[in-house]
């Protein structure tokens, strides 16, 4: 390995004194140095000359720019950046401690709460982002925190390929241009197999008029394994051309077991009529049935009959029907489920099952109050829920946020609704209604950028929705026009 110290020291001049080399990432080398003016230790990350191709320089500059814009208590800031001769570098604070790799070798699996102690290890940030994404494993955080963690891993080592998958998925929902840059960077690392083929489809989709270049015949020609990988990237993408829907149809047609995924995709894009036969014939797709019922996509008698069967059978999924019962004022069914949940919590032997039923029993109280139109008691009940017992129970948070908005408590509503839903297996249709409430609240608060982003998302993802949902699209478009006019 070429000794970079003399050349880097010459580029830095007297501002920093290099102490030693610490190591490096996929395409960079890292040095420990002392900042002369403040007598503090810093880390200098440098792109070595042998890797200074046009592509590598562009990626490294992107890494610097990304790092400079990230703001989080657990993310190291960029102190300075520079370029001299053929060296690109930037400076960050130094945090002492053993590396994550050494810790994992010594102790094995790393607790999530400890990951932030390794701010210079991309693996640590990647693990933290994964924990934030997979709420079913016991960590509930906003999608913003997941994205921050993945982008910190990429910033520390732009050749750390695992961090790109969820980052691209999350950005496709909010910033497709940045997602496009990440797709290009990941492809430049030389991935292979079905994942790489799926990435190339995403890259093509994100090009100007790219969706028009992906006809149904082309999607049908892709192997099922490629479509399977593609679903992970596109499940959050609003996609007004509905390439995601067409890909889901192709996957469901070519591989058994994906009718449920197709129903979620259809529901997410407002295709409720097409989704209903899929969930009606699939007794295992319980949350999909509930989601469509909340959108009005299930006949009332059919929904009442199935939810009643769940209740009589002691099925835990009856808890998801609580919001539907509340909308109908069906206090009898809510009280019946409250008794079921309390009895089940008492006899449960597994701690996880006891926690789940305990949460369900507690949640029935605010639902019952809401069904009786006692909004004050309902809000107190929702706020007091032990939500750590059920990290992926999001319908209660949606009900709470909507109530706060209706009551004009917009600041409190925004604190809750500004958190994006993190559901790694699917994106529920109710997330669009969540975004609608977020847009309304932020519009009233004068947070134009947040309101504009929410309404733009709704207008895009439900552009081709069923007629029953088009009033929401009309509202979103009107709000966008109003926000645009106010911005001039």
N, C-alpha and C positions, 0 to 999 in steps of 0.2 A: 504494500500500500504506500502511495506517495506521501511523503511528509509535508503536510500542508501548513504546519505551524509558522515557518518563516514567511511564507507568502501572505498568510492571513494576518500575521502581526504587522507586516508592512502595510497592508490595506487598512488596518485599524488605526495605525499610528500610535499616538500616546494616550488615546482615550481609554484603551483597554490593554491589560497585560495578560496574555494567555498563560494559564497555569498548566493545563494538561488536556488531553483528549479523553472524552467520556465514552465515545462510541458513535453510533449513528443509526439511522432508519434505513428505509428501502433505497433512498437515493440521496441521502445527506449524511454529513458528519457533524458531530456535536463536540464543542470544546467548552471547558470551564475557564473562566477568565475573571479578572478583577477590574471593576470600573474605577478608574483613577480618581475622578472628581468626587465620588461618593464613598469610596473604599468599601464597596460591596461586591459580593460574588454574583456573577451572571453566567448565563449559558448563551453561547453563540452557535447558531445552526447555520451551516454553510453548504452550498451546492458545490461539490468538487469539480474541477475543470474537466476531468475525463467524462463527466456526465452532463456537461453543459451543451447538449444538443438543443435545437430550437424547441422541441417538445418538452424536454426536461426543464428548460428555463421557464417556459410558459407555465408549467405545472408548479414550479417552485414559487414563481411570482404570485400565482393564484393562492398558494398556501400562505404566503406572507399577507396578502390582502385579506384573506379569510380570517387569519389569526388576529389581525388588527381590528376587525369589526366585531369579534365575539366578545360579549360582556357577560360574565357570570362569576360568582364568588369563588367557584372552583376551577376557573380557567385562568391560566397564566397570561398576563397581558404582553403585548409586544412593546418593548422599550425603545427600540431603534431598528432601522433597517438600512441597508446600503448595498452598493455595487461598485467595485473597483477592479479595473483590468478585466479579468475573466472570472471573478469571484462574486457570487451573490450570497448575502448572509442577512440574518436578523438576530436580534438580541432579546432574551427573555430573562426573568428572574430565575435564580438557582434555588431549588428546594432539595435539601439533603435527605438521604434515606436510601434503603436498599431498593433494587429494581423490582418491578412486578414479577419478572421471570424468576428471580431468585426466591421471592416470597412463595410463588406457586410451587417451585421445586421443593422448598422446605416444608410447606404446610398443605399443599394440595389446593382444593377449591377455595377461592377467595370470597369472603362475604361481600355483598354488594356495598354495604356501608363503608367498607374499607377501601373501595376502589378509588375514591377521591384523594387518598393519601399518596397516590402515585401519579402526580400531574404530568410527568414527562413520558409516561408509558401509554402508547396508543391502545394496547390491549386492555388496560384498566378502563379507559373511557369507552371503549367498545363494549365491554362487559356491563358497564353502568348504563349505556344506552339500551342494550338488550334487556336489562332488568326493567327499565322504564317502559319499554315497549310491551313486554309480556306481563301485563297487569294481572293475568290469572295466576302468576307465580308469586303474587303477594306485594307487588310494588305498584302503587297508583300515582302517576305523575302526569303532568301535561305533556303533550307531544312535543312542545317546544323544548322541554328538557331532554327528551330523547334525541332530538335533532342536534341540540347543542353538544351533547356527549359524542355523538357520531362525528360531528364536524371537528370537534377537538381532536379526536383520534386521527382524522384525515389531515388536520393541520400539523400534527406532530409527525406524521409519516404518510405522505400522500400516496405511497405505494402499499399501504395497509389495506388490501382489497376488501376484507370482510366488512369494514365500516361503511362501504358505499351502498349496500343493498337497501337498508332501511332509510338511509339519508335520501336516496333517490325517491323511494316510495313516498316519504313525507313531503319532499319538495315538489313532487308532481302535483300535489294538491294545492300548494301555495305559491310556488315560484318555479314554473316549468323551465325558465331560461337557466336558472342555476342547476336544476336537475339535468338539463341537457349538457352542461359543462362537466358535471360529475360523471355522466354516462361516457362522454368522450375520454375523460381521464382514466376511468376504469378499463375501457376497451384498450387504451394504450398500454395497459399493464399486461395484455396478452391473455385474458381469460379464455378458457376452452369449454367445449361441451354445450349442453343445452342452455345453461345460464348465459353463455356468451351469445348464443343465437337469439335468445330472448332480449338481451341487451341491444342487439342490433335492430330488432323490431322497434324497441322503445326509441332508439336514436332516430330511426326513420320517421316514427310518429311525431317526434318533436321538431322535425325540420319544417320550414314554411310549406304549407299545403301537403305536409307529409301524410296526414291521415287519408287524403284522397288517393295516395299511392299504395294503400293497403286494402285492396278490394277483398270481398268475401272469399273469392276463389283462392287468393294468396293465403289468407288465414287458414282456410281448410286444408291447404297443402302442407302446413307445418305439422311435424310429429306431435303427438299428444304430450310428450315429455317437454317439448319447447313451450307449448301453450301452458303447461303446468307451471313452469318457471315464470312465464310472462304474467301470470295472475298475481304473483307476489309484488311485482312492480306497479301494476296498473290498478289494483283494487281500490285505491284512493283517488285516482285521477278523474277529475270532473268530465273531461273528454266529451265535448259537445257533438263530435262526430260519431260517438258511440262505438269506437273501435274496441273498447273494453267489453262492451256488451256482445259484440260480434265474436270476439275471441272466447268469451265465456260460453256462448252457444256452441262454438266449434269444439271446445274442450268437453262439454257435457255430451256432445254427440259422439265423440271419439273415445271416451273413457267412462266407465261406470263409476258411480259414487260422487259425481260432480253436479248433480241436479240441484243440490242444496246451494252450492257456490253460485250456480247460475241464478237461482232465485234471489240470493242476496244482491248480486250484481244488478239484476233487473229492478229490484226494489230501490236500491241506492240511486238508480237513474230514473226513478219515477215510473217504471214500467210495471205498475201494480197489477194490471189485468193479466199480463202474461205470466207474472210471478205466482199469482194465486193458485192456479191448477198444480203447480209444482209443490207448493207447501201443503196444499190440501191433501195431496196423495202421499205425503211423506210424514209419517207420524213421529219421526225422530227430529224433524226440523221445527222444534218448538219455538225457539226465539224468533225464527223467521215468520212463523204464523202470527206471533204476538205483534211483531213489527208491522206486518201488513194490516192487522186488525186496527192498530193505532192510526194508520193512515187512511182507514176507511175502505181498505181493499178486500175485506172479508165480510160477507153478509152477516148481519147482526145475529141472526138465529144460529148460523153455523159457528160463529165465534163463541156464543153463549153455550152451545152444546159441547164443544170441545173443552172449553175452560171448565165446565161443570164436570166433565168426565175426569179431568186432571184432579179436581178438588176431591171428588168421591174416591178416587184411587189413592189419595195421599201423595200425589206426585209433587215433588219439590218445584217443578216448573210452574205450578199454579201461582207462585209469587209474581211471575212476570205479567200475569193478567191483572194485577192489582190496579194499575193505572187505567186499564180499560174499564174495569168495574167502577172505578172512581168517576170516570167520565159519564157513566150511565146512572150514577147515584145508587149503585147496587150495594148497599151496606150489608145485606145479608150474606153475600158471597165473601165479602172482606172479613166479616166476623167469623165465618166458618173457617177461612184460611188462617185467621189469627189463632183459633183453637188448635188447628192442625199443626201449625208451626210451634206453638208453645209445648204441645204434647211431644212432638218429635224432638225438640231440643232437650227435653227432660230425659228421654230414653236413649238418645244417641250415645254410642260408645266411642266413636272416633272423634277426636278434638276438632277436626276440620268440619265434620258434619254437624257437630254441636254448635260451632261458630256460625255456620251457614244458617241453620234454623233459628238461632238466637237473633241474628240480623233480621231474618224474615219476620219473626214475631214482633220485633221492635218497629219495623217499617209499616206494619198494618195500622198502627195508631195514627200517624199523620195521614195515611190514605183514607182512613175512616173519617177523620176530621175534615178532610178536603171534600169527601163525598157529601158531607153534611153542610158544606159551605162555611165551615169554621176556619177561615184562612189563617187567623192568628195561631190557633192551636196546631194547624198543619205545619206552618213554618217552624214553630218551636220543635215539633216532632222531627221534621226532616233535619234540622240543624243539630239535633241531639243524637242522630243515628250513629251507632258504632261502625262507621263505614270501613274500618280496617278489617272487619270480619268478612266483608264481601267486596274485595277490591274492584271486581268487574260489574258491580250492580250500578249501572249508569242511569237507569230510568228514574230513580229517586232524585238524582242530581238535576236531571232535566226538569222534573216536576217542580223542584224547589226554585230553580232559576226562572222558570216561566211565571211562577207565582210572584216572585220578587219583582219581575218586570211589570206584571199586571198591576201591582200595588204601587208602582212608581218608585220603587227603591232601586233605582237604576245602577247606582255605584256598587251596591251589594250584588246585584244580578250580574254585572259585568265581571266582577271578580271570579264568579263561578263559571259563567258562560264563555269567558275568554280562554278557558282551558279547553283545548281540543280533546275529543275522545280518542283514546288509544285502545284499539281493539285489534290485536295482531292477526286473528283468524279471518276477520271480515270487517266490512264497514257498514254499520247498520243504517237503514233508511232514515231512522230518527236523527242521525247526525246532521241531516239536511235541515230538519226542523230546529235542531240545536243552533245551527248557523243562522237560521232566520231570526231567532230570538236574539242572538248575538248582534246581528246587524241592526235590529230595531233599537236595542239598548244603547249601542255605541252611537247610533244616529242621534238619539235623544241627548246623549252626553256631549255631542259635538266631536266625537272621535272619528273623524271622517275617513281616515285611512283604514281603520279597522272595520267600519261600517261598509266602506266600498269593497273591501276584500270579501266580506261575508256575502253581500248581495251579488257580487260578481260570481262567486262560487255557486250560489243558488240558480242564477240565471243560466249558468253554463251546464251544471250537472242535471238540471231538470228541463233543459231546453226542449227535449222531445218527450217529456213526461205525459202521462194520461191527462185527458181534459179536466178531471177532478182536481188535479194538482196545479193546473195552469194559473189559477188566481195567485198562487204564491210567486210564480215566475213573473206575472204582471206586476205584482207589488215590488219585487226585486228590481225589475227594470225601471219602474217609476222612481224608486229610491236612488238608483244610479244616476238617472237623469237629473234628479234634484240635487244630488251631491256634486255632480259636475257643474251645474249652474251656480251653486253656492261657492264653488272653488274658484270661479272667475271674478 
